[in-house]
Amino acid sequence: MNAEQITATAARVHAAQNPDPQPERLFTLAEIQAAGGFSRSTLYRLRHGGGLRCVTIGGVTRVRESDWRAFLEKHATATTEGGDNV
C-alpha cells in the first residue's frame, strides 16, 4: 500500500466511524512513518527542518492531512523534475 492508499483508507474508515463533519484529520508520527516507509530517525529529521510540518500540543505531536499531502506533492514533483529529494 502506498501513502495515498493509506490516506484514502484512513479517511474512509474515519468517515464511516464519525458520520458528523469533523475537522481536518490528524495523523500520528507512527502513521506517517508507516505510510511514508521512513525510519524513525528519518521521520524526526524531516520533522526538524526537512519540510514536514507538525503540530505539537501538550507533548502530543500530529501531522495535519493537508501538511502531509503538501509534503508528498512537493517531494513527488521534485523527484520527477530532477530536483533534490528530501
N, C-alpha and C positions, 0 to 999 in steps of 0.2 A: 504494500500500500504506500502511495506517495503522500506528500504533505497535503495536497489538495483533496485527495480522497479522505484522509483522516479528518480534515477540517469540515468537509461536507457531511461526513457520517456523524461527527460530533454535533453539528448544527441540527441535523435531522433528529437525533436522539434527544437533544436539548428541547427542541420544539415539541416533540411528542410528549415529553415528560412535563413540560411547562406551557400549557396552552395559552396563558396570558402573555401579552407582549412583554418582553424582557429587555433590559439594557444590553449593550454590546457584550458578547461572550468574552470571558477572561480565561486564558489558558495558564496552567501551572508550568513551571520550568521543566518538570518531568515530561509533560505532554509535548512541549516544544522540542525537548531533547529527543524524544521518540519520533516525532513527526519529521524532524529535520535530519535524523540519523547522526546527531552530533555527540561527541564525547562530552563528559561533564566539564572538562577544562575548556573545550572549545566554546561551549554554551556560555560559560562565565566570561570568557574573553570577548565574545560577541556582545554580551550584556554590558560590559565595562569598556565601551569605546569601539565596538565593532559594528555599531549601527542598529542593534536590536533594542528597541525602546521597551522599557519595563516600567511597571507601576508598583511601588512598594509602599504599603500602608501597614503600620504596626508590625513590621517584621515579616509580613506576608508579601511575596513578590508574584506578580502575574504579568502576562503579556496580553494586551488587547488584541482582538482578532484583526482589527484594521492595521495595527502595527505589524503583526505577523505577515499579513498579506502584502503590505508595503515592502517589508524586508525581502520577501520572496520575489516580488516583482522587480525590485531594484537589482537584486543579485542574479536573477534569471536573465535580465536584459544585459547586464554587464558581462555575463558569461557568453551569451550568444553574439554579442557585438565585439568580442575580443578584449573587453576591458578587464580590469583587475577583479578577481573574485575576492571574497572575504579575506 
